[in-house]
Structure formats: C-alpha cells, structure tokens
C-alpha cells in the first residue's frame, strides 16, 4: 500500500521555521535589505497519480552501478565487484570486458559509473570511475579514466587515468563517482567525503566532498574557479558536498546533482563554480541515532539545496526526461532512484523549483541504483542486488 513517509516531529518544527524564514526573506528583499542564505521549505513525497511498471530487459547482473548506451540498442553496464559488460538489446549478457585497471572492490567501492563520449560514434571513447587502490600502504580513492572500446566490444584499449582523488583514505564508504560530460566536452565528477573525513569537505587542499571539473584528456579543465588560488586544488568546481551519487546535465544548461544526507537531509543541488554547499556545517539531517550536526540548516556564504528529503530516501542515479515517450505531463521532470525505499521519484519542476515530488514503482522491492534516459526516449533503471536487473520504465 502506498503511504507518505512521516516527518519526525523534530523536523516538523524545522519545516515551519523554514516557511517563516522564507516569508521574512521576501519581506527583507522588499524592504531593500540583503537576504542571507535561508532555509528552504520541504516538498514531501506523495504517491504518483498515474501508474507505471518496470519491464525486465536483463537479469543476472551483480550489483550493477552505472549504465551507458551503445549503438544498435546495446548497453554498457558496470558491476560494482569490478566487471564491465555489454548487454545485448535482447538482454543477453556478454562476458566481462578485458583491460580494466585494478579496482579496489569492497563496501561501497568498486567499478562505479560509466558514460560514452559525446563523439563515441567516431572515437569509441568511454569514461568510467572506480575505486583506485593506493600503490602501496593501503587506502583508496575515486579515480576517473578514459578508454577506447575495442571494435569487437570485448576489451578496453588505451586506458588512461585522467584524475585521482587526493588523499587516499582507508575507508570503504562515500566514493560519490557520477560523471557528466558538459556540451564543451569537459567532465564533471562527483566525489564523496569518505565518511570519516567529513570536515575535509570544507577544505580546498583536498578532493574530499567536492565536485571537480576535468579536461577530457586529463588535468584540471581551463577556467575552473580556484585556478591559481594559493592552497586550493585547481580541479575543484564546488565543495561542501557529502556523498553525491546522482548527476545529470539539465535542460537549463547546468549541472544538477543529488547527494546523500546523514539521517535525513538528502539534497538536490545545482553546483555553481566556486560555491560552498555547506556539509558538514549546515544540513537538514542529523547524526545517526540522533543529535545535531554542525551549526544548523542555514549560514551566510553557504548554498541552500533546491530540494531535500527528510527522512532520507538514499538517492542514487538521476535523469531528466526530455522525450515524449510518457506524455506531456512527465516531460521535463527529474527522475531520481531511491535505494532505501526501493522506488522511483518524479520531481515536477518550475524552473529550478521542485513543486511536486511523487513516487512510482512503490511495490518494486528492489533498490534503484541508476536512472538514465536512453536514445530511444525510454527511461532505464538498474537495481542494486547480487542478481541485479536492467529495467525499462513503462506506463500502464
């Protein structure tokens, strides 16, 4: 049975405070005052007005994590234990591709996201991110690599590591690792703060809790906001992130991401160059088991999320629907997978504002890890389990 998750009483007062703050902000602006970063009001999830179903395209995938599309209706799918496979249009699984670098699979780490280059038809180039082990002494971090898919699609060739997150950390948590290629060809990569190093998300001398912008041949992309700033790494685009596991290029020509909160406080953000998104100084979540994190929910100089969830839905994967496959009512919506509640969220937008959050596939019973729109206009999902599936979303 569909139900709306209850917001804890501690957050009900916070939501009321947010609404009051928004009203006060508007009054200050009308009076000519300068408004600081203010709390945003929540938009609670509700059951979808229409029905949808999930059609199985392929099964037998071990914790599939990232999905890309190949010509001829085929798919490229990563499996977290460290395998990359081609899935045929009829659902047949190909053998693991040869040529991957060493992957430190364990916990939340392994072979994670994958995308095809915008010019794949000509260059057969792909980009993938994964947990890279330290050469010696233990530890690991998120790395981004490029490779050429062999003509027979049986192996990767010309593998090149474009970026390695610094520092390496002895942890199996919070890798982030979603890739988006902007229209100019540069790559955005989301990076987690590795859980035990959350304070580093506010420091600019490391890559923990950051979004970085990388040239497609490696190195910091030109025009990054911190280039030339003493004590700051030049790859950094934005900071103050926790564990972003969803990213997409929006129809507004901007990068959108979402990130896991702690206990509550999952966020959707549009990372802007040189902006601070607050973690762990401000958050709408709280410590596991209860207890305040940081300084509250708003602070001058730190950006507010566009949308947040309390309680957490544990978001993973996101895609904008730009096709007409599902009718005009859904076109332009943002779709986000939920690991915790094993369902799909459709966010209705007015500009950058979320005006409705409704969930689909509430009886799916499988954690949704990735969400992508295919070249055919359909939405495709990956489910996170030892016998994971590739699904196609249908309307009933």
PyMOL commands that set and color helices and strands:
alter all, ss='L'
color gray80, all
select helices_A, chain A and resi 9-30+71-73+120-123+198-202
alter helices_A, ss='H'
color red, helices_A
select strands_A, chain A and resi 46-47+52-61+64-70+74-79+83-87+111-116+125-133+140-149+156-164+179-181+187-190+210-214+236-239+244-249+255-259+266-269+307-309+315-320+334-338+343-350+353-360+368-373+379-383+388-395
alter strands_A, ss='S'
color yellow, strands_A
deselect
rebuild
show_as cartoon
